């Protein structure tokens, strides 16, 4: 669950503003795509035990089911945004939604862990085509206060997809629709995707393509290979005993990402505008986003494993516990914008501190009755709401229209890469802990709290307003 910010472009001077009714219709169609792609990243957590039992998936395969989606999404977002500039945002949104729907069907029919992982990677690629178009279209359709409200609705859709993914997944698995079990969490995307796709052309206005730009193939290849070389050994290394190739891969990732940075400085049409990193808010904010999201997907995954494998809860019972987290998130996110108007950057530090406090309560609740987890989960959710709802606006507030698309893509990439890296890094702690699942979950909360602490520290480096 991470709030991505994406390409922004002004309305063509001869293009008439859509009516309010048309604008609302477009927003609903766009947010449906955002919701189901975000939901799909997190909904899988509650199905992990059933997937393991049904497909015989091991710990490494399970990490790839989650991280493979995030890695594909993170490495493709900037390119997806550029493709929207070149081919048209509505067209790329529709293409991404169509591929995502087909990949969801493949996930639901997967006969093996390898097939499921492959389909999840395709889902991530499709989401990378879809998501960068949404805020760009919103920015072209809405103006003034309506635009701010639409941005808030976008963040809320992503947040709700993340925090309620576990509950929705638990309900679907418990319902066992047509005997599909865990597969229903993917198959449900098919009718939703088909209906939404049919409405795209009728509701979403087309926007002029950006001229004078081209796709940076070299940059795309370098950043993709660099991220894969980074995440692959982090997931596989613990299981294999950290052989020499894992360290070579980590070293190669540094070289590849450095080569990517160099190519962006020298290229004529870079994926990432180097001028962005001369702006303190963006430079610090994108790093803050990456660090904070290290604590996101990892927390959801290992909490779900603890609840089902450590406490013996069913998928539905586990999902119901996430309602406490969702309630905290909803309450905080609806107030976060107003609080940010008063506190500025400190709203991010506040959210990180609240989330860390929730983790402390969870540590104290481990080993006690399951109800003792609820206060901690509510605080964790509130902390997430205080951080995620205002994050994009705080980081991108000083970015010019010229660099808005690039900035939004970089911020989105930082968040999704943080999710994938978090699963890998916290997984090393979780699966490396000695003892029961409860001990592993207890150990996994410590790096989550550390990431929150770094987030609060980085927030102090942002501009005050």
Residue pairs with C-beta under 8 A, 6 or more apart in sequence:
1 38
1 41
1 42
1 158
1 159
1 161
1 162
1 163
1 165
1 296
1 297
1 300
1 384
1 388
2 158
2 162
2 289
2 293
2 296
2 388
2 412
2 415
2 416
2 418
2 419
3 154
3 155
3 158
3 159
3 388
3 389
3 391
3 392
3 415
4 77
4 131
4 132
4 135
4 158
4 392
4 408
4 411
4 412
4 415
4 416
5 135
5 392
5 395
5 396
5 407
5 408
5 411
5 412
6 77
6 81
6 131
6 132
6 133
6 134
6 135
6 136
6 405
6 408
6 409
6 412
7 81
7 84
7 85
7 89
7 132
7 133
7 135
7 136
7 404
7 405
7 408
7 409
8 135
8 136
8 139
8 401
8 404
8 405
8 408
9 85
9 136
9 139
9 140
9 207
9 210
9 401
9 404
9 405
10 139
10 140
10 401
11 17
11 140
11 143
11 207
12 207
12 208
15 140
15 205
15 207
15 208
17 141
17 143
18 26
18 141
18 205
20 146
22 203
22 205
23 141
23 142
23 146
25 199
25 202
25 203
26 137
26 141
26 203
26 204
26 205
27 138
27 141
27 142
27 150
27 153
28 203
29 196
29 199
29 200
29 203
29 204
30 93
30 134
30 137
30 138
30 154
30 204
31 134
31 153
31 154
31 157
32 192
32 196
33 93
33 96
33 97
33 100
33 130
33 131
33 134
33 196
34 130
34 131
34 134
34 154
34 157
34 158
34 161
35 157
35 158
35 160
35 161
36 100
36 161
36 189
36 192
36 193
36 196
37 100
37 123
37 126
37 127
37 130
37 131
37 161
38 157
38 158
38 161
38 162
38 165
39 161
39 162
39 164
39 165
39 168
40 69
40 100
40 104
40 123
40 127
40 165
40 185
40 186
40 189
41 66
41 69
41 70
41 73
41 127
41 161
41 162
41 165
41 297
41 419
42 161
42 162
42 163
42 165
42 166
42 297
42 300
43 165
43 166
43 168
43 169
43 185
44 51
44 65
44 66
44 69
44 120
44 169
44 185
45 66
45 165
45 166
45 169
45 300
45 301
45 303
45 304
46 165
46 166
46 169
46 170
46 173
46 185
46 304
46 308
46 315
46 318
46 319
46 322
47 169
47 173
47 182
47 185
47 315
48 62
48 65
48 301
48 304
48 305
48 308
49 305
49 308
49 309
49 315
50 173
50 181
50 182
50 315
51 57
51 62
51 65
51 113
51 116
51 182
52 58
52 62
54 181
54 182
55 110
55 111
55 112
55 113
55 116
56 113
57 65
57 113
57 116
58 113
59 239
59 427
59 431
60 235
60 236
60 239
61 113
61 114
61 117
63 235
63 423
63 424
63 427
64 117
64 120
64 235
65 113
65 116
65 117
65 120
66 297
66 301
66 423
67 231
67 235
67 297
67 419
67 420
67 423
67 424
68 117
68 120
68 121
68 124
69 120
69 121
69 123
69 124
69 127
70 124
70 297
70 416
70 417
70 419
70 420
70 423
71 121
71 124
71 227
71 228
71 231
71 416
71 417
71 420
72 120
72 121
72 122
72 123
72 124
72 125
72 127
72 128
73 124
73 125
73 127
73 128
73 131
73 416
74 128
74 227
74 412
74 413
74 414
74 415
74 416
74 417
74 418
74 419
74 420
75 128
75 223
75 224
75 227
75 228
75 413
75 417
76 124
76 125
76 128
76 129
76 224
77 128
77 131
77 132
77 409
77 412
77 413
77 416
78 132
78 220
78 223
78 271
78 272
78 406
78 409
78 410
78 412
78 413
79 128
79 215
79 220
79 271
80 92
80 96
80 128
80 129
80 130
80 131
80 132
80 133
80 409
81 132
81 133
81 136
81 405
81 406
81 408
81 409
81 412
82 213
82 215
82 216
82 271
82 405
82 409
83 92
83 129
83 215
84 92
84 93
84 132
84 133
84 136
84 405
85 209
85 210
85 213
85 405
86 209
86 210
86 213
86 214
86 215
87 209
88 206
88 207
88 209
89 133
89 136
89 137
89 140
89 207
90 133
90 137
90 200
90 201
90 204
90 205
90 206
90 207
91 206
92 129
92 130
92 132
92 133
93 129
93 130
93 133
93 134
93 137
93 200
93 204
94 197
94 200
94 201
95 129
96 126
96 127
96 128
96 129
96 130
96 131
96 133
97 126
97 130
97 193
97 196
97 197
97 200
98 126
98 193
98 197
99 122
99 125
99 126
99 129
100 123
100 126
100 127
100 130
100 189
100 193
101 189
101 190
101 193
101 194
101 197
103 119
103 120
103 122
103 123
103 126
104 119
104 123
104 186
104 187
104 189
104 190
104 193
105 186
105 187
105 190
106 115
106 118
106 119
106 122
107 116
107 119
107 120
107 123
107 183
107 186
108 180
108 183
108 184
108 186
108 187
108 190
109 183
110 116
110 119
110 183
131 412
132 405
132 408
132 409
132 412
134 154
135 151
135 154
135 408
136 207
136 405
136 408
137 204
137 205
137 207
138 147
138 150
138 151
138 154
139 147
139 404
140 205
140 207
141 150
141 205
142 149
142 150
148 337
151 392
151 393
152 337
152 389
155 333
155 388
155 389
155 392
156 333
156 334
156 389
158 388
159 329
159 330
159 333
159 384
159 385
159 388
159 389
160 326
160 329
160 330
162 296
162 300
163 322
163 325
163 326
163 329
163 330
163 381
163 384
164 322
164 323
164 326
165 300
165 322
166 300
166 304
166 318
166 319
166 322
167 319
167 320
167 322
167 323
167 326
168 185
168 319
169 185
169 315
169 319
170 314
170 315
170 316
170 317
170 318
170 319
170 320
170 322
171 316
171 319
172 184
172 185
172 188
173 181
173 182
173 184
173 185
173 315
173 316
174 314
174 315
174 316
175 184
176 184
177 184
178 184
180 187
182 315
210 405
213 269
214 269
215 269
216 263
216 264
216 267
216 269
216 270
216 271
218 263
218 267
219 260
219 263
219 264
219 267
219 270
219 271
219 272
220 271
222 256
222 257
222 259
222 260
222 263
223 256
223 257
223 260
223 271
225 256
226 253
226 256
226 257
226 259
226 260
227 253
227 257
227 417
227 420
228 253
229 249
229 250
229 252
229 253
229 256
230 249
230 250
230 253
230 257
230 421
231 420
231 421
231 424
232 249
233 242
233 245
233 246
233 247
233 249
233 250
234 250
234 421
234 424
234 425
234 427
234 428
235 423
235 424
235 427
236 246
237 243
237 246
237 428
238 427
238 428
238 431
238 432
240 246
263 270
264 270
264 271
264 272
264 273
264 274
265 274
270 406
271 406
271 409
272 406
272 409
272 410
273 402
273 403
273 406
273 407
275 403
276 282
276 283
276 399
276 403
276 406
276 407
276 410
277 283
279 398
279 399
280 461
280 462
280 463
281 394
281 395
281 396
281 397
281 398
281 462
281 463
282 395
282 396
282 398
282 399
282 407
282 410
282 411
284 458
284 461
284 462
285 391
285 394
285 395
285 396
285 411
285 462
286 395
286 410
286 411
286 414
287 414
287 458
288 348
288 395
288 455
288 458
288 459
288 462
289 391
289 395
289 411
289 414
289 415
289 418
290 414
290 415
290 417
290 418
290 421
291 418
291 451
291 454
291 455
291 458
292 352
292 387
292 391
292 418
292 451
292 452
292 455
293 414
293 415
293 416
293 418
293 419
293 422
294 418
294 419
294 421
294 422
294 425
294 426
294 447
294 451
295 355
295 422
295 426
295 447
295 448
295 451
295 452
295 455
296 384
296 418
296 419
296 422
297 419
297 420
297 422
297 423
298 419
298 422
298 423
298 425
298 426
298 427
298 444
298 447
298 448
299 380
299 422
299 426
299 444
299 448
301 423
302 426
302 427
302 430
302 440
302 441
302 444
303 441
304 318
305 430
305 437
305 441
306 437
306 438
306 440
306 441
307 313
307 317
307 318
307 321
308 314
308 315
308 318
309 437
310 436
310 437
310 438
310 440
310 441
311 370
311 438
313 321
313 370
321 370
321 373
321 374
321 377
322 377
324 373
324 374
324 375
324 377
324 378
324 381
325 377
325 378
325 380
325 381
325 384
326 381
327 378
327 381
328 358
328 377
328 378
328 379
328 380
328 381
328 382
328 383
328 384
328 385
329 381
329 382
329 384
329 385
330 381
330 385
331 382
331 385
332 351
332 354
332 381
332 382
332 383
332 384
332 385
332 386
332 389
333 385
333 386
333 388
333 389
334 385
336 347
336 351
336 385
336 386
336 389
336 390
337 389
337 390
337 393
339 347
339 350
339 386
339 390
340 347
340 389
340 390
340 393
340 394
343 350
344 394
344 462
344 464
344 465
345 394
345 459
345 460
345 462
345 463
345 464
346 459
347 386
347 387
347 390
347 394
348 386
348 387
348 390
348 391
348 394
348 455
348 456
348 459
348 462
349 455
349 456
349 459
349 460
350 386
351 382
351 383
351 384
351 385
351 386
351 387
351 388
352 383
352 387
352 452
352 453
352 455
352 456
352 459
353 383
353 452
353 456
354 379
354 382
354 383
354 386
355 379
355 380
355 382
355 383
355 384
355 387
355 452
356 383
356 449
356 452
356 453
357 379
357 383
358 375
358 376
358 377
358 378
358 379
358 380
358 381
358 382
358 383
359 376
359 380
359 445
359 448
359 449
359 452
360 376
360 449
361 375
361 376
361 379
362 373
362 376
362 377
362 380
362 445
363 442
363 445
364 372
364 376
365 372
365 373
365 375
365 376
366 438
366 441
366 442
367 438
383 452
387 455
392 408
392 411
394 462
395 411
395 462
396 404
396 407
396 408
396 411
398 463
399 407
422 451
425 447
426 444
426 447
426 448
429 440
429 443
429 444
429 446
429 447
430 440
430 441
430 443
430 444
431 440
432 443
433 439
433 440
433 442
433 443
433 444
